[in-house]
Amino acid sequence: MFSNIGNKIKGLAVFLCFIGIFSSLLAGGYIIYCAFSSRLPNLLQSLSQYLSQYLPYLASDEAANLTLYYFSTFLVNAIGNKPELSLMITGLLVIVIGSILSWLGSLVLYGFGQLVDNSDIIRKQLSNKTR
């Protein structure tokens, strides 16, 4: 179970990278799907319920509300008051940024697995020299 742990950590990093990229694709695709279907009000209502239920400090934080307000106002003004287009851009950003963050996170974990492998190799070489 604990033998060859470096390769197991590296395998976990690859697995988590693929899961993160797949979930980013699903989430972004769902946002884009909702933008061009009649589910747009449902998506916005679900998002506001999620934020108020799981992040109550965000709903009560005045600075966060102002930040969200100004960001949404910027998006609406930049796109020309078309929520479908802003949601499509948001979906694409979720896909791209989520995939990049999953890859970067897996690089750190993979590097740690490589470090464990290298330290095992060094330990074996040093134990062979002392004998």
C-alpha positions as a printed Julia matrix, in Angstrom:
131×3 Matrix{Float64}:
   0.0    0.0     0.0
   2.8    2.42    0.85
   5.44   1.03   -1.45
   6.29   2.94   -4.61
   4.39   5.96   -3.28
   5.99   8.41   -5.73
   4.4    6.72   -8.74
   1.06   6.59   -6.92
   1.22  10.32   -6.23
   2.05  10.99   -9.87
  -0.82   8.76  -10.99
  -3.17  10.62   -8.66
  -1.99  13.93  -10.15
  -2.79  12.76  -13.67
  -6.18  11.41  -12.56
  -7.11  14.65  -10.78
  -6.01  16.67  -13.8
  -8.33  14.73  -16.09
 -11.2   14.96  -13.59
 -10.69  18.72  -13.29
 -10.57  19.26  -17.03
 -13.64  17.05  -17.54
 -15.61  18.89  -14.85
 -14.59  22.25  -16.33
 -15.84  21.1   -19.71
 -19.12  19.93  -18.2
 -19.67  23.1   -16.16
 -18.78  25.43  -19.02
 -20.85  23.42  -21.47
 -23.84  23.55  -19.13
 -23.5   27.32  -18.77
 -23.34  27.71  -22.56
 -26.31  25.34  -22.94
 -28.33  27.38  -20.44
 -27.43  30.58  -22.27
 -29.15  29.43  -25.45
 -32.08  27.56  -23.94
 -35.0   28.57  -21.81
 -33.04  27.6   -18.68
 -31.4   31.0   -18.25
 -33.69  32.17  -15.41
 -33.31  28.77  -13.7
 -29.53  29.01  -13.87
 -29.47  32.5   -12.38
 -31.91  31.5    -9.64
 -29.88  28.38   -8.81
 -26.69  30.42   -8.67
 -28.19  32.96   -6.27
 -29.59  30.17   -4.07
 -26.2   28.43   -4.02
 -24.4   31.62   -3.07
 -26.85  32.45   -0.29
 -26.87  28.89    1.08
 -23.22  27.84    0.88
 -21.52  31.21    0.98
 -23.63  33.31    3.36
 -20.74  35.65    4.11
 -20.63  36.52    0.4
 -24.3   37.41    0.35
 -23.91  39.61    3.41
 -20.55  41.13    2.51
 -21.11  44.56    1.11
 -17.75  44.74   -0.68
 -18.35  41.41   -2.4
 -21.81  42.51   -3.5
 -20.4   45.74   -4.9
 -17.66  43.81   -6.71
 -20.2   41.42   -8.25
 -22.45  44.35   -9.14
 -19.69  46.28  -10.89
 -18.42  43.19  -12.67
 -21.9   42.29  -13.93
 -22.51  45.93  -14.93
 -19.22  45.92  -16.83
 -20.17  42.71  -18.63
 -23.63  44.01  -19.53
 -22.25  47.31  -20.83
 -19.38  45.68  -22.71
 -21.58  43.12  -24.42
 -24.56  45.35  -25.02
 -27.14  44.0   -22.6
 -27.19  40.49  -24.08
 -27.16  37.96  -21.22
 -26.87  35.04  -23.64
 -23.58  36.34  -25.0
 -22.21  37.14  -21.55
 -23.11  33.63  -20.34
 -21.49  32.12  -23.42
 -18.29  34.04  -22.68
 -18.54  33.0   -19.03
 -18.92  29.36  -20.07
 -15.88  29.6   -22.31
 -13.89  31.23  -19.5
 -14.93  28.44  -17.12
 -13.71  25.86  -19.62
 -10.38  27.56  -20.34
  -9.5   28.83  -16.85
 -10.75  25.69  -15.11
  -8.7   23.47  -17.39
  -5.58  25.58  -16.91
  -5.99  25.6   -13.11
  -6.49  21.82  -13.06
  -3.34  21.36  -15.1
  -1.33  23.72  -12.88
  -2.55  22.01   -9.73
  -1.61  18.63  -11.1
   1.86  19.92  -11.98
   2.51  20.71   -8.32
   1.29  17.29   -7.18
   3.18  15.51   -9.97
   6.34  17.41   -9.04
   5.96  16.27   -5.44
   5.61  12.66   -6.63
   8.77  13.07   -8.71
  10.54  14.5    -5.68
   9.56  11.44   -3.63
  10.81   9.14   -6.42
  14.12  10.99   -6.63
  14.63  10.9    -2.88
  14.05   7.12   -2.91
  16.65   6.73   -5.65
  19.16   8.85   -3.72
  18.5    6.88   -0.53
  19.08   3.58   -2.35
  22.31   4.84   -3.94
  23.62   6.1    -0.59
  22.78   2.84    1.15
  24.62   0.88   -1.58
  27.75   3.07   -1.19
  27.91   2.58    2.56
  27.88  -1.21    2.28
